């Protein structure tokens, strides 16, 4: 996937909202956190960015990893 700032921004927003909406579900929260640790740590090693910004950074810097993260989130029914 070539970097499309609008598309990546919409997906980042979708992920951020899904994480917030499902935060009370401990199992899903743990899945999100595990995926964030795996995929977002390389672009935000100190964890200082908001999820939205880190997802955009991942899409820009590592588009293949971004696609893998999306597939895993869809496979685990975290996003549609």
Biopython code that builds the backbone (N, CA, C, O; Angstrom):
import numpy as np
from Bio.PDB.StructureBuilder import StructureBuilder

atoms = [
    (1, "UNK", "N", (0.848, -1.184, 0.000)),
    (1, "UNK", "CA", (0.000, 0.000, 0.000)),
    (1, "UNK", "C", (0.886, 1.238, 0.000)),
    (1, "UNK", "O", (1.718, 1.421, 0.889)),
    (2, "UNK", "N", (0.702, 2.066, -0.987)),
    (2, "UNK", "CA", (1.415, 3.342, -0.995)),
    (2, "UNK", "C", (0.796, 4.231, 0.077)),
    (2, "UNK", "O", (-0.392, 4.105, 0.376)),
    (3, "UNK", "N", (1.576, 5.109, 0.644)),
    (3, "UNK", "CA", (1.089, 5.962, 1.716)),
    (3, "UNK", "C", (0.074, 6.961, 1.175)),
    (3, "UNK", "O", (0.405, 7.815, 0.353)),
    (4, "UNK", "N", (-1.136, 6.848, 1.633)),
    (4, "UNK", "CA", (-2.224, 7.770, 1.309)),
    (4, "UNK", "C", (-2.649, 8.383, 2.637)),
    (4, "UNK", "O", (-3.338, 7.741, 3.430)),
    (5, "UNK", "N", (-2.241, 9.619, 2.879)),
    (5, "UNK", "CA", (-2.432, 10.246, 4.184)),
    (5, "UNK", "C", (-3.896, 10.234, 4.619)),
    (5, "UNK", "O", (-4.179, 9.988, 5.791)),
    (6, "UNK", "N", (-4.822, 10.491, 3.719)),
    (6, "UNK", "CA", (-6.235, 10.511, 4.085)),
    (6, "UNK", "C", (-6.731, 9.126, 4.485)),
    (6, "UNK", "O", (-7.435, 8.975, 5.483)),
    (7, "UNK", "N", (-6.363, 8.129, 3.709)),
    (7, "UNK", "CA", (-6.793, 6.754, 4.011)),
    (7, "UNK", "C", (-6.201, 6.287, 5.334)),
    (7, "UNK", "O", (-6.906, 5.717, 6.166)),
    (8, "UNK", "N", (-4.915, 6.525, 5.530)),
    (8, "UNK", "CA", (-4.258, 6.107, 6.770)),
    (8, "UNK", "C", (-4.840, 6.860, 7.958)),
    (8, "UNK", "O", (-5.016, 6.275, 9.027)),
    (9, "UNK", "N", (-5.143, 8.147, 7.794)),
    (9, "UNK", "CA", (-5.730, 8.931, 8.883)),
    (9, "UNK", "C", (-7.105, 8.385, 9.271)),
    (9, "UNK", "O", (-7.425, 8.303, 10.457)),
    (10, "UNK", "N", (-7.918, 8.013, 8.283)),
    (10, "UNK", "CA", (-9.231, 7.440, 8.586)),
    (10, "UNK", "C", (-9.101, 6.104, 9.306)),
    (10, "UNK", "O", (-9.848, 5.823, 10.243)),
    (11, "UNK", "N", (-8.162, 5.289, 8.874)),
    (11, "UNK", "CA", (-7.944, 3.994, 9.521)),
    (11, "UNK", "C", (-7.418, 4.209, 10.939)),
    (11, "UNK", "O", (-7.841, 3.517, 11.865)),
    (12, "UNK", "N", (-6.510, 5.151, 11.117)),
    (12, "UNK", "CA", (-5.972, 5.443, 12.453)),
    (12, "UNK", "C", (-7.097, 5.888, 13.382)),
    (12, "UNK", "O", (-7.143, 5.485, 14.544)),
    (13, "UNK", "N", (-7.995, 6.711, 12.875)),
    (13, "UNK", "CA", (-9.128, 7.160, 13.678)),
    (13, "UNK", "C", (-10.033, 5.982, 14.041)),
    (13, "UNK", "O", (-10.493, 5.870, 15.177)),
    (14, "UNK", "N", (-10.280, 5.120, 13.082)),
    (14, "UNK", "CA", (-11.112, 3.935, 13.306)),
    (14, "UNK", "C", (-10.500, 3.045, 14.396)),
    (14, "UNK", "O", (-11.210, 2.559, 15.276)),
    (15, "UNK", "N", (-9.191, 2.838, 14.332)),
    (15, "UNK", "CA", (-8.501, 2.012, 15.324)),
    (15, "UNK", "C", (-8.573, 2.666, 16.701)),
    (15, "UNK", "O", (-8.858, 1.997, 17.695)),
    (16, "UNK", "N", (-8.317, 3.959, 16.760)),
    (16, "UNK", "CA", (-8.361, 4.677, 18.041)),
    (16, "UNK", "C", (-9.748, 4.590, 18.672)),
    (16, "UNK", "O", (-9.878, 4.320, 19.866)),
    (17, "UNK", "N", (-10.784, 4.822, 17.863)),
    (17, "UNK", "CA", (-12.149, 4.747, 18.375)),
    (17, "UNK", "C", (-12.509, 3.327, 18.813)),
    (17, "UNK", "O", (-13.158, 3.138, 19.843)),
    (18, "UNK", "N", (-12.091, 2.336, 18.036)),
    (18, "UNK", "CA", (-12.388, 0.944, 18.389)),
    (18, "UNK", "C", (-11.712, 0.580, 19.709)),
    (18, "UNK", "O", (-12.311, -0.092, 20.548)),
    (19, "UNK", "N", (-10.477, 1.018, 19.895)),
    (19, "UNK", "CA", (-9.762, 0.749, 21.142)),
    (19, "UNK", "C", (-10.496, 1.376, 22.316)),
    (19, "UNK", "O", (-10.688, 0.728, 23.345)),
    (20, "UNK", "N", (-10.903, 2.622, 22.174)),
    (20, "UNK", "CA", (-11.642, 3.299, 23.242)),
    (20, "UNK", "C", (-12.975, 2.612, 23.504)),
    (20, "UNK", "O", (-13.340, 2.390, 24.658)),
    (21, "UNK", "N", (-13.702, 2.273, 22.449)),
    (21, "UNK", "CA", (-15.026, 1.652, 22.592)),
    (21, "UNK", "C", (-14.957, 0.284, 23.251)),
    (21, "UNK", "O", (-15.871, -0.100, 23.979)),
    (22, "UNK", "N", (-13.878, -0.457, 23.001)),
    (22, "UNK", "CA", (-13.774, -1.821, 23.511)),
    (22, "UNK", "C", (-12.858, -1.928, 24.734)),
    (22, "UNK", "O", (-12.527, -3.031, 25.170)),
    (23, "UNK", "N", (-12.460, -0.806, 25.274)),
    (23, "UNK", "CA", (-11.514, -0.792, 26.391)),
    (23, "UNK", "C", (-12.032, -1.571, 27.606)),
    (23, "UNK", "O", (-11.248, -2.214, 28.304)),
    (24, "UNK", "N", (-13.313, -1.520, 27.858)),
    (24, "UNK", "CA", (-13.884, -2.208, 29.019)),
    (24, "UNK", "C", (-13.821, -3.728, 28.892)),
    (24, "UNK", "O", (-13.854, -4.436, 29.899)),
    (25, "UNK", "N", (-13.732, -4.227, 27.678)),
    (25, "UNK", "CA", (-13.612, -5.671, 27.436)),
    (25, "UNK", "C", (-12.131, -6.030, 27.589)),
    (25, "UNK", "O", (-11.323, -5.786, 26.693)),
    (26, "UNK", "N", (-11.799, -6.611, 28.736)),
    (26, "UNK", "CA", (-10.392, -6.862, 29.071)),
    (26, "UNK", "C", (-9.697, -7.729, 28.021)),
    (26, "UNK", "O", (-8.541, -7.476, 27.682)),
    (27, "UNK", "N", (-10.369, -8.724, 27.514)),
    (27, "UNK", "CA", (-9.754, -9.608, 26.515)),
    (27, "UNK", "C", (-9.409, -8.827, 25.247)),
    (27, "UNK", "O", (-8.313, -8.964, 24.704)),
    (28, "UNK", "N", (-10.352, -8.007, 24.780)),
    (28, "UNK", "CA", (-10.078, -7.224, 23.572)),
    (28, "UNK", "C", (-9.032, -6.147, 23.846)),
    (28, "UNK", "O", (-8.178, -5.881, 23.001)),
    (29, "UNK", "N", (-9.094, -5.532, 25.014)),
    (29, "UNK", "CA", (-8.076, -4.533, 25.362)),
    (29, "UNK", "C", (-6.697, -5.164, 25.316)),
    (29, "UNK", "O", (-5.759, -4.567, 24.787)),
    (30, "UNK", "N", (-6.562, -6.359, 25.863)),
    (30, "UNK", "CA", (-5.267, -7.042, 25.856)),
    (30, "UNK", "C", (-4.799, -7.372, 24.439)),
    (30, "UNK", "O", (-3.603, -7.318, 24.153)),
    (31, "UNK", "N", (-5.735, -7.713, 23.554)),
    (31, "UNK", "CA", (-5.379, -7.950, 22.156)),
    (31, "UNK", "C", (-4.865, -6.676, 21.500)),
    (31, "UNK", "O", (-3.846, -6.689, 20.810)),
    (32, "UNK", "N", (-5.584, -5.566, 21.722)),
    (32, "UNK", "CA", (-5.127, -4.285, 21.187)),
    (32, "UNK", "C", (-3.726, -3.956, 21.693)),
    (32, "UNK", "O", (-2.840, -3.607, 20.912)),
    (33, "UNK", "N", (-3.536, -4.069, 22.994)),
    (33, "UNK", "CA", (-2.248, -3.713, 23.597)),
    (33, "UNK", "C", (-1.131, -4.583, 23.027)),
    (33, "UNK", "O", (-0.046, -4.083, 22.730)),
    (34, "UNK", "N", (-1.387, -5.868, 22.876)),
    (34, "UNK", "CA", (-0.364, -6.763, 22.318)),
    (34, "UNK", "C", (-0.010, -6.357, 20.883)),
    (34, "UNK", "O", (1.163, -6.340, 20.510)),
    (35, "UNK", "N", (-1.022, -6.032, 20.088)),
    (35, "UNK", "CA", (-0.762, -5.605, 18.711)),
    (35, "UNK", "C", (-0.055, -4.250, 18.671)),
    (35, "UNK", "O", (0.851, -4.041, 17.864)),
    (36, "UNK", "N", (-0.468, -3.342, 19.537)),
    (36, "UNK", "CA", (0.206, -2.040, 19.601)),
    (36, "UNK", "C", (1.659, -2.224, 20.003)),
    (36, "UNK", "O", (2.551, -1.589, 19.439)),
    (37, "UNK", "N", (1.895, -3.087, 20.970)),
    (37, "UNK", "CA", (3.283, -3.331, 21.392)),
    (37, "UNK", "C", (4.116, -3.861, 20.233)),
    (37, "UNK", "O", (5.249, -3.428, 20.024)),
    (38, "UNK", "N", (3.558, -4.783, 19.492)),
    (38, "UNK", "CA", (4.294, -5.403, 18.394)),
    (38, "UNK", "C", (4.524, -4.439, 17.224)),
    (38, "UNK", "O", (5.632, -4.337, 16.698)),
    (39, "UNK", "N", (3.477, -3.747, 16.833)),
    (39, "UNK", "CA", (3.561, -2.951, 15.614)),
    (39, "UNK", "C", (3.914, -1.475, 15.829)),
    (39, "UNK", "O", (4.574, -0.877, 14.980)),
    (40, "UNK", "N", (3.495, -0.890, 16.926)),
    (40, "UNK", "CA", (3.713, 0.543, 17.117)),
    (40, "UNK", "C", (5.000, 0.871, 17.863)),
    (40, "UNK", "O", (5.526, 1.975, 17.720)),
    (41, "UNK", "N", (5.517, -0.068, 18.656)),
    (41, "UNK", "CA", (6.771, 0.203, 19.374)),
    (41, "UNK", "C", (7.925, 0.589, 18.454)),
    (41, "UNK", "O", (8.697, 1.478, 18.811)),
    (42, "UNK", "N", (8.080, -0.033, 17.290)),
    (42, "UNK", "CA", (9.191, 0.383, 16.416)),
    (42, "UNK", "C", (9.115, 1.843, 15.958)),
    (42, "UNK", "O", (10.153, 2.467, 15.737)),
    (43, "UNK", "N", (7.909, 2.399, 15.811)),
    (43, "UNK", "CA", (7.782, 3.794, 15.381)),
    (43, "UNK", "C", (7.611, 4.747, 16.565)),
    (43, "UNK", "O", (7.724, 5.962, 16.404)),
    (44, "UNK", "N", (7.340, 4.205, 17.745)),
    (44, "UNK", "CA", (7.163, 5.012, 18.955)),
    (44, "UNK", "C", (7.732, 4.248, 20.147)),
    (44, "UNK", "O", (6.985, 3.830, 21.031)),
    (45, "UNK", "N", (9.059, 4.065, 20.173)),
    (45, "UNK", "CA", (9.669, 3.207, 21.193)),
    (45, "UNK", "C", (9.464, 3.669, 22.632)),
    (45, "UNK", "O", (9.456, 2.838, 23.541)),
    (46, "UNK", "N", (9.299, 4.954, 22.862)),
    (46, "UNK", "CA", (9.100, 5.412, 24.246)),
    (46, "UNK", "C", (7.623, 5.536, 24.608)),
    (46, "UNK", "O", (7.288, 5.912, 25.731)),
    (47, "UNK", "N", (6.741, 5.223, 23.664)),
    (47, "UNK", "CA", (5.305, 5.229, 23.941)),
    (47, "UNK", "C", (4.732, 6.607, 24.231)),
    (47, "UNK", "O", (3.754, 6.731, 24.968)),
    (48, "UNK", "N", (5.333, 7.638, 23.658)),
    (48, "UNK", "CA", (4.893, 9.000, 23.958)),
    (48, "UNK", "C", (3.805, 9.523, 23.015)),
    (48, "UNK", "O", (3.179, 10.545, 23.296)),
    (49, "UNK", "N", (3.581, 8.827, 21.903)),
    (49, "UNK", "CA", (2.600, 9.298, 20.920)),
    (49, "UNK", "C", (1.211, 8.776, 21.266)),
    (49, "UNK", "O", (1.059, 7.729, 21.895)),
    (50, "UNK", "N", (0.197, 9.537, 20.838)),
    (50, "UNK", "CA", (-1.172, 9.046, 20.900)),
    (50, "UNK", "C", (-1.286, 7.896, 19.901)),
    (50, "UNK", "O", (-0.555, 7.852, 18.911)),
    (51, "UNK", "N", (-2.199, 6.974, 20.163)),
    (51, "UNK", "CA", (-2.394, 5.829, 19.272)),
    (51, "UNK", "C", (-2.601, 6.286, 17.827)),
    (51, "UNK", "O", (-1.994, 5.740, 16.905)),
    (52, "UNK", "N", (-3.446, 7.272, 17.640)),
    (52, "UNK", "CA", (-3.739, 7.802, 16.303)),
    (52, "UNK", "C", (-2.448, 8.196, 15.581)),
    (52, "UNK", "O", (-2.225, 7.795, 14.439)),
    (53, "UNK", "N", (-1.606, 8.975, 16.246)),
    (53, "UNK", "CA", (-0.359, 9.448, 15.634)),
    (53, "UNK", "C", (0.616, 8.305, 15.360)),
    (53, "UNK", "O", (1.301, 8.299, 14.338)),
    (54, "UNK", "N", (0.675, 7.349, 16.268)),
    (54, "UNK", "CA", (1.574, 6.209, 16.077)),
    (54, "UNK", "C", (1.124, 5.350, 14.896)),
    (54, "UNK", "O", (1.961, 4.849, 14.144)),
    (55, "UNK", "N", (-0.175, 5.176, 14.726)),
    (55, "UNK", "CA", (-0.685, 4.406, 13.586)),
    (55, "UNK", "C", (-0.342, 5.118, 12.276)),
    (55, "UNK", "O", (0.048, 4.472, 11.304)),
    (56, "UNK", "N", (-0.483, 6.425, 12.245)),
    (56, "UNK", "CA", (-0.113, 7.184, 11.048)),
    (56, "UNK", "C", (1.385, 7.041, 10.775)),
    (56, "UNK", "O", (1.793, 6.850, 9.630)),
    (57, "UNK", "N", (2.194, 7.133, 11.814)),
    (57, "UNK", "CA", (3.647, 6.970, 11.635)),
    (57, "UNK", "C", (3.969, 5.588, 11.083)),
    (57, "UNK", "O", (4.832, 5.450, 10.216)),
    (58, "UNK", "N", (3.280, 4.566, 11.583)),
    (58, "UNK", "CA", (3.495, 3.209, 11.076)),
    (58, "UNK", "C", (3.131, 3.132, 9.596)),
    (58, "UNK", "O", (3.885, 2.572, 8.801)),
    (59, "UNK", "N", (1.981, 3.690, 9.221)),
    (59, "UNK", "CA", (1.562, 3.667, 7.816)),
    (59, "UNK", "C", (2.549, 4.375, 6.907)),
    (59, "UNK", "O", (2.756, 3.960, 5.767)),
    (60, "UNK", "N", (3.154, 5.431, 7.399)),
    (60, "UNK", "CA", (4.104, 6.204, 6.597)),
    (60, "UNK", "C", (5.455, 5.519, 6.514)),
    (60, "UNK", "O", (6.053, 5.449, 5.440)),
    (61, "UNK", "N", (5.945, 5.009, 7.649)),
    (61, "UNK", "CA", (7.305, 4.462, 7.710)),
    (61, "UNK", "C", (7.390, 2.983, 7.344)),
    (61, "UNK", "O", (8.378, 2.539, 6.758)),
    (62, "UNK", "N", (6.358, 2.231, 7.688)),
    (62, "UNK", "CA", (6.377, 0.769, 7.487)),
    (62, "UNK", "C", (5.034, 0.299, 6.925)),
    (62, "UNK", "O", (4.270, -0.356, 7.634)),
    (63, "UNK", "N", (4.736, 0.618, 5.672)),
    (63, "UNK", "CA", (3.415, 0.281, 5.126)),
    (63, "UNK", "C", (3.084, -1.219, 5.147)),
    (63, "UNK", "O", (1.920, -1.590, 5.299)),
    (64, "UNK", "N", (4.089, -2.071, 4.997)),
    (64, "UNK", "CA", (3.817, -3.513, 5.037)),
    (64, "UNK", "C", (3.395, -3.942, 6.446)),
    (64, "UNK", "O", (2.487, -4.759, 6.605)),
    (65, "UNK", "N", (4.047, -3.396, 7.449)),
    (65, "UNK", "CA", (3.682, -3.703, 8.842)),
    (65, "UNK", "C", (2.296, -3.137, 9.156)),
    (65, "UNK", "O", (1.511, -3.764, 9.867)),
    (66, "UNK", "N", (2.006, -1.976, 8.635)),
    (66, "UNK", "CA", (0.689, -1.372, 8.802)),
    (66, "UNK", "C", (-0.385, -2.320, 8.266)),
    (66, "UNK", "O", (-1.391, -2.559, 8.933)),
    (67, "UNK", "N", (-0.177, -2.853, 7.079)),
    (67, "UNK", "CA", (-1.131, -3.791, 6.484)),
    (67, "UNK", "C", (-1.254, -5.066, 7.319)),
    (67, "UNK", "O", (-2.352, -5.599, 7.481)),
    (68, "UNK", "N", (-0.128, -5.556, 7.849)),
    (68, "UNK", "CA", (-0.171, -6.753, 8.698)),
    (68, "UNK", "C", (-0.984, -6.494, 9.962)),
    (68, "UNK", "O", (-1.786, -7.330, 10.379)),
    (69, "UNK", "N", (-0.766, -5.319, 10.568)),
    (69, "UNK", "CA", (-1.509, -4.970, 11.782)),
    (69, "UNK", "C", (-3.004, -4.907, 11.478)),
    (69, "UNK", "O", (-3.815, -5.425, 12.246)),
    (70, "UNK", "N", (-3.370, -4.279, 10.369)),
    (70, "UNK", "CA", (-4.784, -4.201, 10.000)),
    (70, "UNK", "C", (-5.387, -5.585, 9.812)),
    (70, "UNK", "O", (-6.494, -5.853, 10.278)),
    (71, "UNK", "N", (-4.663, -6.458, 9.132)),
    (71, "UNK", "CA", (-5.170, -7.811, 8.911)),
    (71, "UNK", "C", (-5.378, -8.531, 10.240)),
    (71, "UNK", "O", (-6.406, -9.176, 10.445)),
    (72, "UNK", "N", (-4.415, -8.422, 11.132)),
    (72, "UNK", "CA", (-4.565, -9.076, 12.433)),
    (72, "UNK", "C", (-5.734, -8.507, 13.216)),
    (72, "UNK", "O", (-6.471, -9.254, 13.860)),
    (73, "UNK", "N", (-5.913, -7.181, 13.168)),
    (73, "UNK", "CA", (-7.039, -6.567, 13.875)),
    (73, "UNK", "C", (-8.364, -7.034, 13.311)),
    (73, "UNK", "O", (-9.306, -7.283, 14.062)),
    (74, "UNK", "N", (-8.446, -7.155, 11.993)),
    (74, "UNK", "CA", (-9.668, -7.654, 11.374)),
    (74, "UNK", "C", (-9.889, -9.116, 11.706)),
    (74, "UNK", "O", (-11.011, -9.520, 12.012)),
    (75, "UNK", "N", (-8.823, -9.921, 11.647)),
    (75, "UNK", "CA", (-8.928, -11.348, 11.952)),
    (75, "UNK", "C", (-9.386, -11.590, 13.390)),
    (75, "UNK", "O", (-10.064, -12.578, 13.674)),
    (76, "UNK", "N", (-9.017, -10.691, 14.287)),
    (76, "UNK", "CA", (-9.371, -10.823, 15.702)),
    (76, "UNK", "C", (-10.649, -10.059, 16.046)),
    (76, "UNK", "O", (-11.002, -9.921, 17.217)),
    (77, "UNK", "N", (-11.341, -9.564, 15.012)),
    (77, "UNK", "CA", (-12.590, -8.818, 15.153)),
    (77, "UNK", "C", (-12.460, -7.586, 16.049)),
    (77, "UNK", "O", (-13.381, -7.246, 16.792)),
    (78, "UNK", "N", (-11.314, -6.929, 15.969)),
    (78, "UNK", "CA", (-11.134, -5.688, 16.712)),
    (78, "UNK", "C", (-11.621, -4.491, 15.900)),
    (78, "UNK", "O", (-12.085, -3.496, 16.458)),
    (79, "UNK", "N", (-11.511, -4.600, 14.580)),
    (79, "UNK", "CA", (-12.064, -3.598, 13.664)),
    (79, "UNK", "C", (-12.729, -4.355, 12.522)),
    (79, "UNK", "O", (-12.470, -5.538, 12.300)),
    (80, "UNK", "N", (-13.598, -3.640, 11.800)),
    (80, "UNK", "CA", (-14.243, -4.293, 10.637)),
    (80, "UNK", "C", (-13.711, -3.729, 9.351)),
    (80, "UNK", "O", (-14.131, -4.150, 8.272)),
]
sb = StructureBuilder()
sb.init_structure("model")
sb.init_model(0)
sb.init_chain("A")
sb.init_seg("    ")
for serial, (resi, resn, name, xyz) in enumerate(atoms, 1):
    if name == "N":
        sb.init_residue(resn, " ", resi, " ")
    sb.init_atom(name, np.array(xyz, "f"), 0.0, 1.0, " ", f" {name:<3s}", serial, name[0])
structure = sb.get_structure()
